[in-house]
Amino acid sequence: MKTITLETQVKVYAYHELSAEDLALTDAALEATRRSYAPYSRFHVGAAALLENGIVVTGTNQENVASPSGLCAERTTLFYANSQYPDVPVVALAIAACSEDGVTPSYPISPCGACRQVMLETEKRYRKPMRILLCGAEEVIVVESARDLLPFAFDNY
């Protein structure tokens, strides 16, 4: 038997500590939550992707009464970016969530496993890491690559 130790380094920022570019991306994700379609969970998620050419695209979670037929904001955003700008890498993705009480508490939400796998595939597609910003009401957690969120990813690197 052997033991493997995995470590992930994250940076935690207060909003006022973010760069102007990261603040704008975070604000775009928060704004996107207002366009979410979440009549069942009432948990509104928005995402904003910064492309290498400076374009920002956003997406939201889309629920459906046939539960597995909905789609998360992260995948909606990345699929839109990949289909509309197929040759332009995604360099950063901000994710935010709101409930009826406002932005999620100070600790940000984390993407589901399916979204993490799509993020990793996006990195693989463009052969470069994508910064992930997880936005809470008071703090933003930043990871330098989707691989940091999914160390045992399903891939064929």
N, C-alpha and C positions, 0 to 999 in steps of 0.2 A: 504494500500500500504506500501511496505517497500523498502528501498534502499539497494542494496548490492554493496559494494566497492571491486573491484578486484585489486590486486597489483601483479606485476611481477617484480622480481628483476633480473637484468642482469648485467654482468660485461663486460666492454669494455676495450680491451687491444690493445696497439700498437703491431705490430709484434715482436719487440725486447723484449717485456715483456712476451711473451708466454714461457711456459716450453718447453723443448726439445721435449717431446712427442707431445704436442699440435702443435708445429711448424712443426714437421714431418707430422702430420695428415693434417694440413692445406696445406702444400706443395703437398701432395698426391692428395688432392681435386683440387688444382690449376692445377696440371699436368694432371689430368683426363679431364679437360675441353678441352684439345687438341684432345681428342678422341671422343668428342661429335659429333653426327650427327644432325646438325641443319641448313639444307640448306634453310629453309623458314624464320625462325626468325633471323637467324645468332646470336642467343643468346645461347652461349655454357655454359652448367652447368655441373659441376663435383662434385662428393661427395666421401668421404672416410670414411669408418666405421672401428673403432678400436674394435676388439673383445677382450673378456676377456683373451684369450690365447695369445694375442700379435699380432695376424695376422691382417693385414690391407687389406680390400677389397675395390675396387673402382667401380664406375659406372658413367654413363653419361646420359644426356637427349638424347632421340632417337625420332626424329620427323618423321612424316609420312604425305604425302599429304592429306590423309583422316584424318584431324586434330585430332579428339579425339583418334585416334589409336596409337599415340605416348605415351611416358612415360617419366616422370621426372627422373632426376639423383638420387634423394633421394630414390624413390621407387625402381629403378633399383638396387641400391646398397644394400638396406635392403632386398629385395627379394632374391638377390644372396647370401648374408650372411646367411639369414635364411634357404635357401635351401641347401647350401653347408656345413654349420656348424650348424645344427639344435639344438644342445645342448649347444652352446656357446653364451652367452649373448653379445650383442653389448653394449659397455660402452661409446662410443663417436661417433659422426657423424659430420664431417666437410663438409660444403657446400660452393662452390665458383662458380662465374660466370664471363664470359668474353664476351665482344662484339668485334666487329672488331677493336675497339679502345683500347682494353686491358681489364684488370681486372675492374670490375664494380667500380664506384666511391667510395670514402671513406666510404660511408654508405653501408653495406652489403645487399644482397638480403635476402628475407625471403621466406620460403617454402609456397607452396600453401596449401589450406585446406585439399585436399586429402592426400598430403604427411604428413601433421601434424597428420592426423588420423592414417596413417600407422606407423609413429614414435611412437605414443601412443600405438598402438597395439603391437609393438615390445617390449615396456616397460612392457606391461601387460603380454606378453608371457613369459618373463624372470623374471618377478616380481622384477625389479629393474630399477631405472631411467637411462636415457641415456643422457649424456651431449651433447649439440648441439652447434657447433661453426659455426657462420655465418661470412664468410670471405669477407672483402672488400679490397680495394687497400691499405688502410692505417690502418684500424682497424678491429678487430675481436670481435664480440659480442658473449658472452658465456652465455648460460642458462643451468641450472642444470637438467632440465627435459623437455621432450616434453609437459608435462601438462602445463608448463609455456607459451607455444606457443598456446595452445588450451584449455582455461579454461572451455569452455562449450562443451567438447568433447562428441561424441556419444559413450557411453560405458555402460557396465553393471557391474561396479565395485560394 
